[in-house]
Amino acid sequence: MRKSSATRLPGGSSPRGLACGLVLVLLGAGCWVAAVEAGQPAAFPEDLYGEWYVLVHYTDAAAEDTEQQHWDEAIWRIAPEGGRLLWSILSRVEFEDARGRFASLPGGRLARSLGAWTPDAAQRREIAKGLRVSEEGSLRKTLRGTPEDGYRSTGRMRADSASVIGYAEQWTIEAERGLPIFTREATMGAARVETAEGLTRFHALERSSDGRELRGRYARDEALAGVFRMIRMSAAAEHAP
């Protein structure tokens, strides 16, 4: 049961309103463009090259409290590699100013704060400068394709016997109406055994007029639904130890 059609994007515009109107809108202090009406969609995939801070706000339809807001984050790197794209996802993100990001648990442990945490002005400046990241636990895929047809990773799940569990992910980056759609499709199973599949999608619906931020819908499988912001960083700071 997805709620994305009723979820409001940061700044007050809804995905449904964007789909129907596709007009210039003013969100906060910046001008945002739905690419259909812009007439001059940005070059794809060159407009994605670089490093991005990706922030997700979502609810979980499978949780006890289905209205509770959660947040997640990562650093994405998208770079040309020959005639291909290299997409890297780094999940360990560090802010020097960590206000509002974590809450204390019994025993002194820290966990992400509940709710839709959003960086304040000082933290936004830190993002623009480039956050400290760690390569530990990072994921990356090389994608082949063309701007017209989109880019996809290769490789299929291999499980040679019923006792061996195979796992594979296919990542895709496509452009629709001048805005990107990022997809990760996971498959897990064994030979002669039914496979389980999972799908995560980031569907950009609007771009800031300076091209430094994208916003849109987020969905993962049938449970998680919400919105995301993708903010360009000038360059990542020196990697954390």
SVG drawing of the C-alpha trace seen along z (x, -y; Angstrom):
<svg xmlns="http://www.w3.org/2000/svg" viewBox="-3 -33 45 61">
<polyline fill="none" stroke="black" stroke-width="0.4" points="0.0,0.0 2.0,-2.9 1.3,-6.5 3.5,-8.3 0.6,-9.8 -0.5,-11.6 3.0,-12.5 4.0,-16.1 7.4,-17.0 9.7,-19.2 8.6,-22.8 4.9,-22.0 4.4,-20.6 2.8,-17.2 3.8,-14.5 0.2,-14.6 0.3,-18.3 3.5,-18.1 2.2,-15.3 -0.9,-17.4 0.6,-20.8 4.3,-20.4 4.8,-24.2 7.4,-26.5 7.0,-26.5 8.7,-28.5 9.8,-26.3 11.4,-28.1 14.0,-30.5 14.8,-28.7 13.2,-28.4 12.3,-24.8 11.6,-23.5 9.6,-20.6 11.6,-19.7 8.7,-19.2 7.8,-22.8 11.4,-24.0 11.8,-23.1 15.6,-22.7 16.2,-19.6 19.7,-19.3 22.2,-17.0 21.9,-13.4 24.0,-11.8 26.6,-14.6 24.4,-16.7 24.6,-13.9 28.4,-13.6 29.9,-14.4 29.1,-13.7 25.6,-14.1 24.2,-14.0 21.0,-12.0 18.4,-12.4 15.3,-10.3 12.1,-10.8 9.8,-7.9 7.1,-6.0 6.9,-2.2 3.5,-0.5 4.7,2.7 5.7,1.0 3.5,0.8 3.2,-3.0 2.6,-3.5 2.6,-7.3 6.0,-7.6 8.5,-9.4 12.0,-8.0 15.1,-9.2 18.0,-7.7 21.0,-9.1 24.0,-8.3 26.6,-9.8 26.3,-9.0 29.2,-9.4 28.4,-9.2 31.3,-9.4 32.1,-8.5 34.2,-5.4 35.1,-5.0 31.8,-4.9 30.1,-3.7 28.9,-5.1 30.3,-4.3 27.7,-4.7 29.0,-4.4 26.9,-4.5 28.6,-5.3 26.4,-4.8 28.7,-6.1 28.2,-9.8 29.7,-12.1 28.8,-15.7 31.0,-17.8 27.8,-19.4 25.7,-16.5 22.9,-18.4 19.5,-16.7 20.8,-13.6 21.0,-11.1 19.3,-10.2 20.7,-8.3 19.5,-4.8 19.8,-2.9 23.4,-1.8 24.8,-4.9 24.3,-3.8 23.3,-6.3 20.6,-5.8 19.2,-8.0 16.6,-10.4 13.0,-9.7 11.1,-12.0 12.0,-13.8 15.4,-15.2 16.5,-18.0 19.9,-19.7 19.8,-23.3 21.6,-26.2 25.0,-25.4 24.7,-21.7 23.7,-22.7 26.9,-24.7 28.8,-21.6 27.1,-19.5 27.9,-22.1 31.6,-22.1 31.8,-18.3 31.1,-15.8 33.5,-13.4 32.7,-9.8 34.1,-6.4 34.7,-3.8 33.9,-1.0 30.8,0.8 30.4,-1.2 28.7,0.3 29.4,-0.4 28.3,0.8 29.4,0.1 26.5,-0.7 26.4,-0.4 24.0,-2.1 23.2,-5.3 21.5,-8.6 18.5,-7.6 18.0,-4.1 19.4,-4.6 22.2,-2.8 22.1,0.6 24.5,2.8 25.2,6.3 25.4,9.6 22.8,12.2 22.1,14.2 24.0,17.5 22.9,20.4 24.1,23.7 22.3,25.9 19.2,25.8 21.5,25.5 23.3,22.4 21.6,19.0 22.4,16.6 22.0,12.8 22.3,10.1 21.4,6.5 20.7,4.6 21.1,0.9 19.6,-1.5 19.7,-5.2 17.2,-6.5 15.9,-9.9 12.2,-10.7 11.2,-14.2 14.7,-15.4 14.8,-14.1 16.5,-11.0 15.1,-7.8 17.4,-5.7 16.5,-2.0 18.0,0.9 16.4,4.3 17.6,7.1 17.0,10.9 17.8,13.7 17.1,17.4 18.5,20.9 18.3,23.2 14.8,24.7 13.6,22.5 11.3,19.5 13.3,16.2 12.5,13.2 12.8,9.8 13.1,6.2 12.9,2.9 14.1,-0.5 13.3,-3.6 14.2,-7.3 12.1,-9.1 13.1,-12.8 10.2,-15.1 11.9,-18.5 15.2,-20.2 16.4,-23.5 17.1,-26.2 20.8,-26.1 20.9,-22.3 22.3,-21.6 19.4,-19.8 16.8,-17.3 13.6,-16.3 11.1,-13.5 9.4,-10.3 11.1,-7.4 9.7,-3.8 11.2,-0.6 9.3,2.7 5.7,2.4 6.4,1.0 8.5,-2.1 7.3,-5.3 8.3,-8.9 10.4,-11.6 14.0,-12.3 16.4,-15.3 19.6,-14.9 22.0,-17.8 25.2,-18.3 28.5,-18.6 31.5,-20.5 33.7,-17.5 33.8,-15.1 36.2,-15.9 39.2,-13.7 37.9,-10.2 37.2,-9.4 39.7,-6.8"/>
</svg>
